[in-house]
Amino acid sequence: MSKEDAALIERLGGPANLARRLRFDPKKGGVQRVQNWKVRGIPASVERDNQWIAKERRALRKEVVEG
């Protein structure tokens, strides 16, 4: 899953942009937190609370399947 999550984070503009969209404070490690998700995976709670992320995941999977 982490490879898919890494691709999803990049699709969403990278760790800094995603952290901004989630309103994580960059001075409190918000960007590093998102960067860590590239290895550990995006937490289910974050995806559940931000349905637009789940929508982008579905779109990414569809693109991979269709080729």
Phi, psi and omega in degrees: 000330185295328176294319177295318180295321178298317178295322179294318178299317178294320178299327181273010174105006179092171184301318182294315181293317180296318178300318177298315181297329179273359180062038173276136181286118180294335179284345179249025175085020182299318181291318179297322178302312180292321178303319179298331180295339178296334179260316187272341183098151177287127180301141180301324181296323179292317180293322179294319183281347181229081186300338178296332177291316179298322179296317178294324177298315179298319179296319178297315179298320180296318178297320181294317181292319183283341171103000000 
